[in-house]
Amino acid sequence: MGRIGFYLEYVRREALKRGYCFSIDKIGNFSRVPHSIEVKRGQLLFEFRHLMGKLKKRDPGLYRLLLKTRKIQAHPLFRVTSGGKEEWERG
């Protein structure tokens, strides 16, 4: 539960910034940062492009704002490494 809780804590923080309710009751308690998970830079870029495709239709304002993004910052749980997208990825 440590990694999931760590990840969801950041989701919770972002939700609160945006004015959403987010119950922390089921996240669990974590007292230290878990070991990081490797993610290839190509996979991170693939996910960002996928997000942008969705936002273009669902939230054009946020889409235009994120078009200015110069550097994609991964969640602190992930350690970005070199490489392309994952072999299992469709698309």
C-alpha positions as CSV (number, residue, x, y, z in Angstrom):
1,M,0.0,0.0,0.0
2,G,3.0,2.3,0.4
3,R,3.5,3.2,-3.3
4,I,-0.2,3.5,-4.0
5,G,-0.8,5.6,-0.9
6,F,2.2,7.8,-1.8
7,Y,0.8,8.3,-5.3
8,L,-2.7,9.0,-4.1
9,E,-1.5,11.5,-1.6
10,Y,-0.3,13.7,-4.5
11,V,-3.6,13.0,-6.3
12,R,-5.4,14.2,-3.2
13,R,-3.3,17.4,-3.0
14,E,-4.1,18.2,-6.6
15,A,-7.8,17.5,-6.1
16,L,-8.0,19.8,-3.2
17,K,-6.2,22.6,-5.2
18,R,-8.9,22.2,-7.8
19,G,-11.7,22.3,-5.3
20,Y,-12.7,18.6,-5.3
21,C,-13.4,16.5,-2.3
22,F,-11.1,13.6,-1.8
23,S,-11.4,11.3,1.1
24,I,-8.1,10.1,2.5
25,D,-9.7,7.4,4.6
26,K,-8.8,4.5,2.3
27,I,-5.4,5.7,1.2
28,G,-3.6,4.3,4.3
29,N,-0.8,5.7,6.3
30,F,2.7,5.9,4.9
31,S,5.6,7.3,6.9
32,R,8.4,7.2,4.4
33,V,8.9,7.6,0.7
34,P,8.7,4.1,-1.0
35,H,11.3,2.9,-3.5
36,S,10.9,4.7,-6.9
37,I,9.4,3.1,-10.0
38,E,11.3,3.4,-13.2
39,V,9.5,5.0,-16.2
40,K,11.1,5.5,-19.6
41,R,11.1,9.0,-20.9
42,G,9.4,7.8,-24.1
43,Q,6.6,6.3,-22.0
44,L,6.2,9.5,-20.1
45,L,5.9,11.5,-23.4
46,F,3.5,8.9,-24.8
47,E,1.2,9.4,-21.7
48,F,1.4,13.1,-22.0
49,R,0.4,13.1,-25.7
50,H,-2.5,10.7,-24.8
51,L,-3.6,13.1,-22.1
52,M,-3.4,16.1,-24.5
53,G,-5.6,14.3,-27.0
54,K,-8.2,13.8,-24.4
55,L,-8.0,17.4,-23.1
56,K,-8.3,18.8,-26.6
57,K,-11.8,17.5,-26.7
58,R,-12.8,17.6,-23.0
59,D,-11.1,20.7,-21.7
60,P,-9.8,23.0,-24.4
61,G,-8.8,25.7,-21.9
62,L,-6.5,23.3,-20.0
63,Y,-5.3,21.9,-23.3
64,R,-4.2,25.4,-24.5
65,L,-2.5,26.0,-21.2
66,L,-0.6,22.7,-21.3
67,L,0.6,23.4,-24.9
68,K,3.1,25.8,-23.2
69,T,4.6,22.9,-21.3
70,R,8.4,22.7,-22.0
71,K,9.3,20.0,-19.4
72,I,7.1,17.2,-18.2
73,Q,7.6,16.5,-14.5
74,A,6.9,13.0,-13.4
75,H,5.2,12.2,-10.1
76,P,7.9,11.9,-7.3
77,L,7.2,8.2,-7.2
78,F,8.7,7.7,-10.6
79,R,12.3,7.8,-11.6
80,V,12.6,8.8,-15.3
81,T,15.1,6.8,-17.3
82,S,16.1,6.9,-21.0
83,G,14.3,4.9,-23.5
84,G,11.1,4.7,-25.7
85,K,7.6,3.7,-24.8
86,E,7.0,0.3,-23.3
87,E,6.7,-2.7,-25.6
88,W,3.3,-3.6,-24.1
89,E,1.9,-0.2,-25.0
90,R,-0.8,-0.1,-27.8
91,G,-0.7,2.8,-30.1
